[in-house]
Amino acid sequence: MLRGSEIREAALLMIRRRGKNAAVFATQRALGLLVQDEPGAASIWRHVANEIARIRAEEHDEYAAALALFDPASDLKVV
């Protein structure tokens, strides 16, 4: 079994290669491996898909936090 850091590295690589489709690709790969009777490999791909979702959630949280800092009612004016 792969370590957590290796799963995260694989997830980041999938995001770089597949972009928004990374989680879908990883899930399809896991399902394909199950059909091929490769449960160990399928499990790894499920972990990768879950890590991709976790990374995307972290990115979303960071974006939301940045937006929360912006107060359109503040007295900042564009000149």
C-alpha positions in Angstrom: 0.0 0.0 0.0 1.2 3.5 -0.8 1.9 6.1 1.9 -0.3 9.1 2.3 2.3 11.4 0.8 2.6 9.1 -2.2 -1.2 9.2 -2.7 -1.1 13.0 -2.4 1.7 13.3 -5.0 -0.3 11.0 -7.4 -3.4 13.2 -6.8 -1.5 16.4 -7.5 0.0 14.9 -10.7 -3.5 13.8 -11.8 -4.8 17.4 -11.2 -1.9 18.8 -13.3 -2.5 16.3 -16.1 -6.3 16.1 -16.2 -7.4 19.4 -14.6 -11.1 19.5 -13.7 -11.5 15.9 -14.9 -8.9 14.4 -12.5 -11.3 12.9 -10.0 -13.5 11.5 -12.8 -10.6 9.9 -14.5 -9.3 8.4 -11.2 -12.7 7.0 -10.4 -13.1 5.5 -13.9 -9.7 4.0 -13.5 -10.7 2.4 -10.2 -13.9 1.0 -11.6 -12.1 -0.4 -14.7 -9.6 -2.1 -12.4 -12.4 -3.7 -10.4 -13.9 -5.0 -13.6 -10.5 -6.5 -14.4 -10.4 -8.2 -11.0 -7.6 -6.0 -9.6 -9.0 -4.9 -6.3 -5.6 -3.8 -4.8 -4.9 -1.4 -7.7 -8.6 -0.2 -7.7 -8.2 0.6 -4.0 -5.2 2.8 -4.7 -7.1 4.7 -7.4 -10.0 5.2 -5.0 -7.6 6.7 -2.5 -6.2 9.0 -5.3 -9.8 10.1 -6.2 -10.6 10.8 -2.6 -7.4 12.8 -2.2 -8.2 14.8 -5.4 -11.5 15.7 -3.8 -9.8 16.7 -0.6 -7.3 18.9 -2.5 -10.2 20.6 -4.4 -12.0 21.2 -1.1 -8.9 22.8 0.3 -8.6 25.0 -2.7 -12.2 26.0 -2.4 -11.8 26.9 1.3 -8.8 29.1 0.5 -10.7 30.9 -2.2 -13.7 31.4 0.1 -11.4 32.7 2.8 -9.9 35.2 0.4 -13.3 36.4 -0.7 -14.3 36.9 2.9 -11.5 39.4 3.4 -13.0 41.6 0.6 -15.6 44.0 1.9 -17.3 45.8 -0.9 -18.8 48.2 1.6 -15.4 49.4 2.8 -14.3 53.0 2.1 -11.7 51.9 -0.5 -12.2 53.8 -3.7 -10.7 53.2 -7.1 -9.3 56.4 -8.4 
